[in-house]
Amino acid sequence: MLLRPLLLASAALLALPAHAEDNKPASTNDAPAAASADTPAPTASDQDHDQPGAQIVVTGTRARNTADVLGGTAVLAKEELTNDLRPTIGETLAQQPGVSASSFGPNASRPVLRGFIGARAPLLTDGIGSIDVSNTSADHAPIINPLTADRIEVLRGPTALIFGPSAIGGVVNVIDSRIPRHMPEEAVHFDGIATYGSAANERSVSGSADVPVASKIVLHADGSFSQTGDERTGGYVLSPALRAQAAASADSDIADLADLKGKVPNTAAKTWDVAGGAAIIDGTNNLGFSVSHFDTFYGVPIRYSLDPSIEAEQVRLHAQQTRVDIRGEVNIGDGFFKQLRTRWAAADYKHSEIEDTGAIGTTFFSQGYEGRLEMVQSARGGWEGLVGGQFSLRDMHVIGDEKFLPKNSAQQFSLFTLQSFDAGPFKGEAAARFEHNDVSAQADADIGNPAYSRSFNSFSASLGASYAVAEGMRFGVNVSRAERAPTPEELFANGPHAGTQAFEIGNPNFGSEKSWGVEATFKGGGDGFAFSTAAYYNWFTGYIYDAPTGATQDDLPVFQYNQADARYYGFEAEGSLRLATVKDFTINATALADYVHADIVGNGPAPRIPPLRVNGGLEATSDSFTIHGEVEHVFDQTRISAFETPTDGFTFVNASVSWKPWGAGSNTSLMLSANNIFDVEARRAASVLKDYAPLPGRDIRVTARVQI
């Protein structure tokens, strides 16, 4: 009922005549490897199946070179996306600068951006949220399927603010083609990818097809399937400290845990996803929809108990989501506004947490609606921008013996603008967002919660500028001020949660979280080299975080949400340098480093912060082959919060070779890669389950991608 009037209104708008200048075709060729900071980028409105490369950001008012985007930015597209593709969005992005992963086993990993996760690092599908309950807990997988992605962008700076006030760490925007934007030239356009990974006996396959019918209609269908066994690790399952405790136990069953190695029990998974859609395309005007269904069944790594009187639970999750999406882009003339853009989605979500007996212990239900409307301004003397509005509605309730949240609702309404000015060497950008949030919870005697109703108004803004200090090189500074309303989970949690093996307690009296941030960037490139660096500092008032208290309740460790001031600072840098040209091959050196330092004022280090990481590699590329080798070292993390354990550093050696049988102009490729070649035992500091669920051991992967 909510979407029908929108569809009718958008269809009427589609009939408006387009201005002739807006129908000019745009180039979609890749930017050069070392793009000039002042090189014009292709427009976002005419993307075809040959997506722009990793030097182009398409999110925002228009497509831009990454050097022109204020804030540290990462883009996964084409070959790089194929190489990094994993079953979860967290592991797919984990090699990007400033990005780690929650690594809650191989099936529920989500990105950690500059040490932030959840509401401070939103996950979007073409500008709209995932509409699930992944923010509720680390064991809840985001309903975003990397297998169907065309490109993935990690955005920071003013652009991120148009998607939410809480994107302190950045925004992840996954862009797919479920709603077509382009009329295929072929009778049937097909993209397919198949992967085998040895570490978890992973088998995945996905495919999509676009078929033009009549002169202005495109039909789309896609589907994917992935299945894994228990993940094999490079060493012991338990961390050294837990193994020592287990070995000292007089209980033989617990003592045996000290020798548990190889596969991580209860981490197998099976996931399938299917979608169909259609679009009306008339020049650069388009209006379309898609309907999708996602189904995943996966195990959660076991948080083993070293107390003989407490039995650890073995939990599996069965999550399902049915979702409807609508997108429209309409050119409305050459006045102050040139284009109307709209995105809407509605989703029903459900997941059940299944105990080792097969009984359903707890079930989560969520229904959500989200929409946004943007008016894109015509460029006037180097000035361009957009204004828009957004809303989201979510109702969630939990039933079962281990529910930890009352039935709750969250409503959000916002107005935003993004403005930019281009004066050649000088570029400026500003964004502002006003947001109203209503959050309520029903009385629930089972978990001892009375009824609550809270309202929050927040204003966030960001202002930045960059200057071309030399040809192809830009220095930029961005200052931001943000407010974030607490989530229902932070306010109302009060009970045991089997999936995380924790007793979680919120605080309904929390106020808004406020922050200031400053970021400096230096980006650029030239003949044979490219680089991007960013340094940032964020300070918070009323920062909301959860941490173990050392107490136990219902035989589970208690995790309490708290509010205090906090300070975050860090940097990220990456670059490439052409070393030589040997016959048909270009030899490049690559490097990456990132670091986060975070403190809760008066309490010491913030929990689960990634340590310093460095990565160096060599790559040989030709029109048909790419050969890559790299060494990644992650340092020890000894800056830990109370009741948190240190994390040992590790070194991974990875290598890959990719072959394009029809040359550089084709997206058909075959890739062989070996990750963690020396089979080392490794754990991520950002993971709640790092002491029980290490990273995969040696993983040999074969990936075939076909486009016809």
PyMOL commands that set and color helices and strands:
alter all, ss='L'
color gray80, all
select helices_A, chain A and resi 3-14+20-23+44-46+66-68+78-84+89-93+118-120+134-136+146-148+158-161+240-247+252-259+488-492
alter helices_A, ss='H'
color red, helices_A
select strands_A, chain A and resi 56-57+64-65+74-77+99-101+111-113+123-125+128-129+151-155+171-175+189-197+202-213+217-228+232-236+261-263+269-282+285-299+316-331+337-354+360-377+383-400+408-423+426-441+452-470+473-484+494-497+502-505+513-526+529-553+556-582+585-600+604-605+613-621+625-634+650-659+669-675+699-707
alter strands_A, ss='S'
color yellow, strands_A
deselect
rebuild
show_as cartoon
